[in-house]
Amino acid sequence: MIFKPENSVNQKVLLADNMGVELYLKREDKIHPFVSGNKYRKLKYNLIEAEKLGFKTLLTFGGAFSNHIAAVASAGNALGFKTVGIIRGEEVEDKIYDNATLSFAKDCGMQFKFVSRDVYRDKTSESFVHSLEQEFNDFYLIPEGGTNGLAIKGCEEILTPNDKHFDYICCSVGTGGTISGIVNCSKPSQQVFGFPALKGGFLQQDISKFVIQNNWKLIGNYHFGGYAKINEELISFINRFKKMQGIPLDPVYTGKMMFGIFDLIQKGYFKKNSKILAIHTGGLQGVSGMNTVLKKKNLSIIE
Ligand SMILES: *Cc1c(COP(=O)(O)O)cnc(C)c1O
């Protein structure tokens, strides 16, 4: 088996004694180097379904640094599917080999179609999907970010019976699929905190549609200005965290979540003596792409 969900163990995060809480990190990033963390969980039942229905091709959508694009390309390659990626931004077409995510996906055999930001925004329209059917024939469509009912079913397997004793579960939020699965498999007495990686008021509603209980909350002050926006403070936090804990974080999702958790612990936000489980949703393939951008801007890089 190329995927190793058994590698996802809870690792203790070292905190100063006076912090008053215990923090563990569930290492979903260890499941696979490219189909990492929640992307494995979200794809699992979709891939089973695609195979069951006899599809030979997977088609999906994403930006030029997308963890989801890397995951679909890699999983498709491993399991014998053709893959098609509809990529946001026509300008990246000439820069595939400057971009670690796209060059990796291409090496996995993914075929790309680059579209303008306007077309991309409209990608779920009937007419656009119809044009894709004309161009690529029969495909199993996986939505942007991979979120659908089967993805949430996969994310309901992130927590195990051993995780029952945690008071809080924390995860990063993009489209909200992952937190929805986690909420659905949490105990009603546990509190689930989501840390959005982007600005936007739509998430609350999206998640409400998928969850079966109300023991969750979004903590919206740690997006650092928006999706994939970062600053020196975040970079130095990620580098310090890796040095002290031996655990790499990604700058788009898990770094922001962990920054938020540390800040909230320092502010006494969590109950005294409580146990917190944070989910390392992976995303480490995106670090080298981010570093290329940081170097161009003469900023510090992620070590
Ligand atoms: C995609 C991704 C997320 C967001 O997951 P959603 O289900 O879209 O909310 C979080 N962390 C990492 C590392 C991701 O790649």
The ligand as a MOL file (V3000), in Angstrom:
LIG
                    3D

  0  0  0     0  0            999 V3000
M  V30 BEGIN CTAB
M  V30 COUNTS 15 15 0 0 0
M  V30 BEGIN ATOM
M  V30 1 C -6.3520 21.6630 1.5490 0
M  V30 2 C -5.7370 21.8290 2.8830 0
M  V30 3 C -6.4710 22.2620 3.9990 0
M  V30 4 C -7.9090 22.7070 3.9030 0
M  V30 5 O -8.8030 21.6500 3.8490 0
M  V30 6 P -10.3530 21.9190 3.5760 0
M  V30 7 O -10.9750 20.5860 3.6500 0
M  V30 8 O -10.4340 22.5000 2.1910 0
M  V30 9 O -10.8510 22.8740 4.5820 0
M  V30 10 C -5.8380 22.3160 5.2280 0
M  V30 11 N -4.5330 21.9930 5.3530 0
M  V30 12 C -3.7940 21.5900 4.3070 0
M  V30 13 C -2.3620 21.2860 4.5150 0
M  V30 14 C -4.3720 21.4980 3.0350 0
M  V30 15 O -3.6080 21.1120 1.9910 0
M  V30 END ATOM
M  V30 BEGIN BOND
M  V30 1 1 1 2
M  V30 2 1 2 3
M  V30 3 2 2 14
M  V30 4 1 3 4
M  V30 5 2 3 10
M  V30 6 1 4 5
M  V30 7 1 5 6
M  V30 8 2 6 7
M  V30 9 1 6 8
M  V30 10 1 6 9
M  V30 11 1 10 11
M  V30 12 2 11 12
M  V30 13 1 12 13
M  V30 14 1 12 14
M  V30 15 1 14 15
M  V30 END BOND
M  V30 END CTAB
M  END
